[in-house]
């Protein structure tokens, strides 16, 4: 079951204190890691989906 909440991706501007939407993630993700390198945000690891039952580890890296 997909959840738009777990595919949403935003960028925060500490200068303006605003959130800006980015393109949606390819898969639902929870408990993932991120790294900001240059002008990109790398999203990696975590689990597919958001329910505690039958979570599968997500090996994909997404770039925003």
Biopython code that builds the backbone (N, CA, C, O; Angstrom):
import numpy as np
from Bio.PDB.StructureBuilder import StructureBuilder

atoms = [
    (1, "UNK", "N", (0.847, -1.179, 0.000)),
    (1, "UNK", "CA", (0.000, 0.000, 0.000)),
    (1, "UNK", "C", (0.892, 1.241, 0.000)),
    (1, "UNK", "O", (1.739, 1.390, 0.881)),
    (2, "UNK", "N", (0.719, 2.109, -0.949)),
    (2, "UNK", "CA", (1.532, 3.314, -1.072)),
    (2, "UNK", "C", (0.959, 4.433, -0.204)),
    (2, "UNK", "O", (-0.246, 4.499, 0.039)),
    (3, "UNK", "N", (1.818, 5.278, 0.239)),
    (3, "UNK", "CA", (1.402, 6.437, 1.015)),
    (3, "UNK", "C", (2.142, 7.651, 0.485)),
    (3, "UNK", "O", (3.372, 7.688, 0.514)),
    (4, "UNK", "N", (1.414, 8.638, 0.005)),
    (4, "UNK", "CA", (2.056, 9.834, -0.532)),
    (4, "UNK", "C", (2.918, 10.522, 0.519)),
    (4, "UNK", "O", (3.926, 11.147, 0.187)),
    (5, "UNK", "N", (2.530, 10.409, 1.773)),
    (5, "UNK", "CA", (3.287, 11.023, 2.860)),
    (5, "UNK", "C", (4.723, 10.508, 2.892)),
    (5, "UNK", "O", (5.640, 11.266, 3.209)),
    (6, "UNK", "N", (4.934, 9.234, 2.569)),
    (6, "UNK", "CA", (6.264, 8.645, 2.631)),
    (6, "UNK", "C", (7.013, 8.734, 1.306)),
    (6, "UNK", "O", (8.112, 8.192, 1.186)),
    (7, "UNK", "N", (6.446, 9.400, 0.321)),
    (7, "UNK", "CA", (7.136, 9.662, -0.945)),
    (7, "UNK", "C", (7.466, 11.140, -1.100)),
    (7, "UNK", "O", (8.197, 11.520, -2.015)),
    (8, "UNK", "N", (6.944, 11.957, -0.230)),
    (8, "UNK", "CA", (7.176, 13.401, -0.317)),
    (8, "UNK", "C", (8.615, 13.739, 0.029)),
    (8, "UNK", "O", (9.226, 13.096, 0.883)),
    (9, "UNK", "N", (9.147, 14.743, -0.632)),
    (9, "UNK", "CA", (10.514, 15.183, -0.380)),
    (9, "UNK", "C", (10.535, 16.713, -0.437)),
    (9, "UNK", "O", (10.003, 17.312, -1.372)),
    (10, "UNK", "N", (11.142, 17.330, 0.553)),
    (10, "UNK", "CA", (11.184, 18.787, 0.647)),
    (10, "UNK", "C", (12.594, 19.270, 0.937)),
    (10, "UNK", "O", (13.410, 18.544, 1.506)),
    (11, "UNK", "N", (12.868, 20.498, 0.541)),
    (11, "UNK", "CA", (14.136, 21.167, 0.853)),
    (11, "UNK", "C", (13.820, 22.321, 1.790)),
    (11, "UNK", "O", (12.871, 23.071, 1.565)),
    (12, "UNK", "N", (14.618, 22.459, 2.841)),
    (12, "UNK", "CA", (14.421, 23.535, 3.812)),
    (12, "UNK", "C", (15.462, 24.620, 3.596)),
    (12, "UNK", "O", (16.644, 24.327, 3.419)),
    (13, "UNK", "N", (15.025, 25.866, 3.611)),
    (13, "UNK", "CA", (15.936, 27.005, 3.499)),
    (13, "UNK", "C", (16.087, 27.654, 4.866)),
    (13, "UNK", "O", (15.141, 28.273, 5.353)),
    (14, "UNK", "N", (17.256, 27.529, 5.503)),
    (14, "UNK", "CA", (17.446, 28.173, 6.798)),
    (14, "UNK", "C", (17.463, 29.696, 6.696)),
    (14, "UNK", "O", (17.243, 30.395, 7.685)),
    (15, "UNK", "N", (17.722, 30.198, 5.502)),
    (15, "UNK", "CA", (17.738, 31.650, 5.310)),
    (15, "UNK", "C", (16.329, 32.241, 5.365)),
    (15, "UNK", "O", (16.105, 33.282, 5.983)),
    (16, "UNK", "N", (15.375, 31.559, 4.706)),
    (16, "UNK", "CA", (13.999, 32.073, 4.663)),
    (16, "UNK", "C", (13.060, 31.326, 5.611)),
    (16, "UNK", "O", (11.909, 31.722, 5.793)),
    (17, "UNK", "N", (13.559, 30.237, 6.217)),
    (17, "UNK", "CA", (12.757, 29.380, 7.108)),
    (17, "UNK", "C", (11.542, 28.799, 6.392)),
    (17, "UNK", "O", (10.460, 28.692, 6.970)),
    (18, "UNK", "N", (11.734, 28.421, 5.111)),
    (18, "UNK", "CA", (10.649, 27.861, 4.314)),
    (18, "UNK", "C", (11.022, 26.474, 3.801)),
    (18, "UNK", "O", (12.195, 26.150, 3.616)),
    (19, "UNK", "N", (9.984, 25.663, 3.578)),
    (19, "UNK", "CA", (10.138, 24.346, 2.974)),
    (19, "UNK", "C", (9.691, 24.430, 1.523)),
    (19, "UNK", "O", (8.683, 25.069, 1.221)),
    (20, "UNK", "N", (10.435, 23.787, 0.617)),
    (20, "UNK", "CA", (10.117, 23.781, -0.804)),
    (20, "UNK", "C", (9.982, 22.337, -1.280)),
    (20, "UNK", "O", (10.869, 21.524, -1.023)),
    (21, "UNK", "N", (8.884, 22.000, -1.973)),
    (21, "UNK", "CA", (8.710, 20.617, -2.441)),
    (21, "UNK", "C", (9.690, 20.271, -3.552)),
    (21, "UNK", "O", (9.991, 21.099, -4.413)),
    (22, "UNK", "N", (10.183, 19.041, -3.521)),
    (22, "UNK", "CA", (11.014, 18.472, -4.577)),
    (22, "UNK", "C", (10.210, 17.367, -5.241)),
    (22, "UNK", "O", (9.079, 17.102, -4.834)),
    (23, "UNK", "N", (10.760, 16.730, -6.238)),
    (23, "UNK", "CA", (10.033, 15.639, -6.876)),
    (23, "UNK", "C", (9.849, 14.483, -5.891)),
    (23, "UNK", "O", (10.662, 14.278, -4.989)),
    (24, "UNK", "N", (8.768, 13.741, -6.085)),
    (24, "UNK", "CA", (8.447, 12.636, -5.181)),
    (24, "UNK", "C", (9.484, 11.523, -5.296)),
    (24, "UNK", "O", (10.093, 11.342, -6.351)),
    (25, "UNK", "N", (9.682, 10.784, -4.214)),
    (25, "UNK", "CA", (10.573, 9.628, -4.226)),
    (25, "UNK", "C", (9.962, 8.520, -5.070)),
    (25, "UNK", "O", (8.749, 8.494, -5.282)),
    (26, "UNK", "N", (10.789, 7.612, -5.549)),
    (26, "UNK", "CA", (10.312, 6.519, -6.381)),
    (26, "UNK", "C", (9.532, 5.481, -5.585)),
    (26, "UNK", "O", (8.603, 4.869, -6.113)),
    (27, "UNK", "N", (9.902, 5.272, -4.310)),
    (27, "UNK", "CA", (9.265, 4.265, -3.460)),
    (27, "UNK", "C", (8.926, 4.894, -2.111)),
    (27, "UNK", "O", (9.541, 5.874, -1.691)),
    (28, "UNK", "N", (7.933, 4.307, -1.443)),
    (28, "UNK", "CA", (7.701, 4.688, -0.049)),
    (28, "UNK", "C", (8.979, 4.373, 0.717)),
    (28, "UNK", "O", (9.624, 3.357, 0.457)),
    (29, "UNK", "N", (9.343, 5.221, 1.643)),
    (29, "UNK", "CA", (10.556, 5.009, 2.436)),
    (29, "UNK", "C", (10.334, 5.463, 3.857)),
    (29, "UNK", "O", (9.658, 6.461, 4.108)),
    (30, "UNK", "N", (10.907, 4.727, 4.781)),
    (30, "UNK", "CA", (10.917, 5.150, 6.177)),
    (30, "UNK", "C", (12.277, 4.798, 6.770)),
    (30, "UNK", "O", (12.945, 3.874, 6.305)),
    (31, "UNK", "N", (12.676, 5.528, 7.782)),
    (31, "UNK", "CA", (13.943, 5.296, 8.504)),
    (31, "UNK", "C", (15.147, 5.277, 7.571)),
    (31, "UNK", "O", (15.970, 4.363, 7.643)),
    (32, "UNK", "N", (15.259, 6.261, 6.708)),
    (32, "UNK", "CA", (16.342, 6.340, 5.732)),
    (32, "UNK", "C", (17.378, 7.377, 6.173)),
    (32, "UNK", "O", (17.168, 8.120, 7.132)),
    (33, "UNK", "N", (18.497, 7.406, 5.452)),
    (33, "UNK", "CA", (19.541, 8.395, 5.705)),
    (33, "UNK", "C", (19.610, 9.387, 4.555)),
    (33, "UNK", "O", (19.139, 9.108, 3.453)),
    (34, "UNK", "N", (20.197, 10.539, 4.816)),
    (34, "UNK", "CA", (20.362, 11.551, 3.773)),
    (34, "UNK", "C", (21.737, 12.186, 3.887)),
    (34, "UNK", "O", (22.354, 12.184, 4.952)),
    (35, "UNK", "N", (22.203, 12.727, 2.775)),
    (35, "UNK", "CA", (23.443, 13.498, 2.746)),
    (35, "UNK", "C", (23.271, 14.611, 1.723)),
    (35, "UNK", "O", (22.751, 14.381, 0.632)),
    (36, "UNK", "N", (23.701, 15.799, 2.067)),
    (36, "UNK", "CA", (23.649, 16.942, 1.165)),
    (36, "UNK", "C", (25.065, 17.174, 0.660)),
    (36, "UNK", "O", (25.958, 17.528, 1.430)),
    (37, "UNK", "N", (25.265, 16.971, -0.642)),
    (37, "UNK", "CA", (26.578, 17.159, -1.254)),
    (37, "UNK", "C", (26.396, 18.074, -2.454)),
    (37, "UNK", "O", (25.705, 17.723, -3.411)),
    (38, "UNK", "N", (27.007, 19.229, -2.403)),
    (38, "UNK", "CA", (26.840, 20.201, -3.480)),
    (38, "UNK", "C", (25.398, 20.671, -3.537)),
    (38, "UNK", "O", (24.834, 21.099, -2.530)),
    (39, "UNK", "N", (24.809, 20.589, -4.715)),
    (39, "UNK", "CA", (23.410, 21.000, -4.896)),
    (39, "UNK", "C", (22.435, 19.836, -4.837)),
    (39, "UNK", "O", (21.275, 19.987, -5.219)),
    (40, "UNK", "N", (22.882, 18.679, -4.367)),
    (40, "UNK", "CA", (22.040, 17.491, -4.384)),
    (40, "UNK", "C", (21.826, 16.942, -2.984)),
    (40, "UNK", "O", (22.673, 17.085, -2.102)),
    (41, "UNK", "N", (20.673, 16.312, -2.802)),
    (41, "UNK", "CA", (20.382, 15.561, -1.584)),
    (41, "UNK", "C", (20.331, 14.096, -1.982)),
    (41, "UNK", "O", (19.566, 13.716, -2.869)),
    (42, "UNK", "N", (21.140, 13.274, -1.331)),
    (42, "UNK", "CA", (21.179, 11.840, -1.584)),
    (42, "UNK", "C", (20.372, 11.152, -0.488)),
    (42, "UNK", "O", (20.588, 11.390, 0.700)),
    (43, "UNK", "N", (19.447, 10.304, -0.900)),
    (43, "UNK", "CA", (18.581, 9.582, 0.028)),
    (43, "UNK", "C", (18.916, 8.109, -0.134)),
    (43, "UNK", "O", (18.865, 7.579, -1.244)),
    (44, "UNK", "N", (19.258, 7.443, 0.963)),
    (44, "UNK", "CA", (19.728, 6.062, 0.850)),
    (44, "UNK", "C", (19.250, 5.228, 2.020)),
    (44, "UNK", "O", (18.950, 5.734, 3.101)),
    (45, "UNK", "N", (19.191, 3.922, 1.762)),
    (45, "UNK", "CA", (18.845, 2.978, 2.808)),
    (45, "UNK", "C", (17.411, 3.100, 3.277)),
    (45, "UNK", "O", (16.544, 3.606, 2.564)),
    (46, "UNK", "N", (17.184, 2.635, 4.470)),
    (46, "UNK", "CA", (15.852, 2.659, 5.048)),
    (46, "UNK", "C", (15.048, 1.447, 4.627)),
    (46, "UNK", "O", (15.585, 0.465, 4.115)),
    (47, "UNK", "N", (13.768, 1.540, 4.851)),
    (47, "UNK", "CA", (12.873, 0.432, 4.566)),
    (47, "UNK", "C", (11.794, 0.866, 3.588)),
    (47, "UNK", "O", (11.354, 2.015, 3.600)),
    (48, "UNK", "N", (11.370, -0.073, 2.733)),
    (48, "UNK", "CA", (10.257, 0.203, 1.828)),
    (48, "UNK", "C", (8.981, 0.129, 2.634)),
    (48, "UNK", "O", (8.786, -0.801, 3.417)),
    (49, "UNK", "N", (8.113, 1.101, 2.446)),
    (49, "UNK", "CA", (6.862, 1.127, 3.185)),
    (49, "UNK", "C", (7.027, 1.782, 4.538)),
    (49, "UNK", "O", (8.073, 2.341, 4.867)),
    (50, "UNK", "N", (5.974, 1.694, 5.299)),
    (50, "UNK", "CA", (5.974, 2.374, 6.584)),
    (50, "UNK", "C", (5.338, 1.549, 7.682)),
    (50, "UNK", "O", (5.339, 1.971, 8.839)),
    (51, "UNK", "N", (4.794, 0.384, 7.356)),
    (51, "UNK", "CA", (4.208, -0.469, 8.389)),
    (51, "UNK", "C", (5.300, -1.302, 9.025)),
    (51, "UNK", "O", (6.291, -1.628, 8.371)),
    (52, "UNK", "N", (5.138, -1.650, 10.280)),
    (52, "UNK", "CA", (6.167, -2.406, 11.002)),
    (52, "UNK", "C", (6.221, -3.873, 10.594)),
    (52, "UNK", "O", (7.227, -4.538, 10.841)),
    (53, "UNK", "N", (5.169, -4.389, 9.980)),
    (53, "UNK", "CA", (5.154, -5.792, 9.569)),
    (53, "UNK", "C", (5.757, -5.939, 8.178)),
    (53, "UNK", "O", (5.450, -5.161, 7.275)),
    (54, "UNK", "N", (6.608, -6.932, 8.013)),
    (54, "UNK", "CA", (7.186, -7.281, 6.708)),
    (54, "UNK", "C", (7.933, -6.131, 6.037)),
    (54, "UNK", "O", (7.803, -5.938, 4.828)),
    (55, "UNK", "N", (8.706, -5.372, 6.793)),
    (55, "UNK", "CA", (9.505, -4.310, 6.196)),
    (55, "UNK", "C", (10.655, -4.914, 5.396)),
    (55, "UNK", "O", (11.299, -5.860, 5.850)),
    (56, "UNK", "N", (10.910, -4.382, 4.231)),
    (56, "UNK", "CA", (12.031, -4.826, 3.407)),
    (56, "UNK", "C", (13.033, -3.696, 3.304)),
    (56, "UNK", "O", (12.657, -2.544, 3.087)),
    (57, "UNK", "N", (14.325, -4.022, 3.460)),
    (57, "UNK", "CA", (15.361, -3.006, 3.365)),
    (57, "UNK", "C", (15.444, -2.475, 1.945)),
    (57, "UNK", "O", (15.362, -3.245, 0.989)),
    (58, "UNK", "N", (15.605, -1.175, 1.798)),
    (58, "UNK", "CA", (15.682, -0.526, 0.489)),
    (58, "UNK", "C", (17.154, -0.239, 0.183)),
    (58, "UNK", "O", (17.789, 0.548, 0.886)),
    (59, "UNK", "N", (17.699, -0.870, -0.856)),
    (59, "UNK", "CA", (19.109, -0.695, -1.215)),
    (59, "UNK", "C", (19.326, 0.411, -2.240)),
    (59, "UNK", "O", (20.467, 0.675, -2.621)),
    (60, "UNK", "N", (18.273, 1.055, -2.689)),
    (60, "UNK", "CA", (18.388, 2.080, -3.737)),
    (60, "UNK", "C", (18.852, 3.416, -3.171)),
    (60, "UNK", "O", (18.595, 3.750, -2.014)),
    (61, "UNK", "N", (19.540, 4.167, -4.019)),
    (61, "UNK", "CA", (19.925, 5.542, -3.694)),
    (61, "UNK", "C", (19.164, 6.454, -4.645)),
    (61, "UNK", "O", (19.154, 6.233, -5.856)),
    (62, "UNK", "N", (18.531, 7.474, -4.090)),
    (62, "UNK", "CA", (17.823, 8.433, -4.917)),
    (62, "UNK", "C", (18.505, 9.799, -4.766)),
    (62, "UNK", "O", (19.025, 10.133, -3.701)),
    (63, "UNK", "N", (18.493, 10.567, -5.832)),
    (63, "UNK", "CA", (19.123, 11.889, -5.823)),
    (63, "UNK", "C", (18.048, 12.923, -6.108)),
    (63, "UNK", "O", (17.286, 12.794, -7.067)),
    (64, "UNK", "N", (17.993, 13.923, -5.289)),
    (64, "UNK", "CA", (17.035, 15.016, -5.473)),
    (64, "UNK", "C", (17.793, 16.290, -5.792)),
    (64, "UNK", "O", (17.182, 17.341, -5.986)),
]
sb = StructureBuilder()
sb.init_structure("model")
sb.init_model(0)
sb.init_chain("A")
sb.init_seg("    ")
for serial, (resi, resn, name, xyz) in enumerate(atoms, 1):
    if name == "N":
        sb.init_residue(resn, " ", resi, " ")
    sb.init_atom(name, np.array(xyz, "f"), 0.0, 1.0, " ", f" {name:<3s}", serial, name[0])
structure = sb.get_structure()
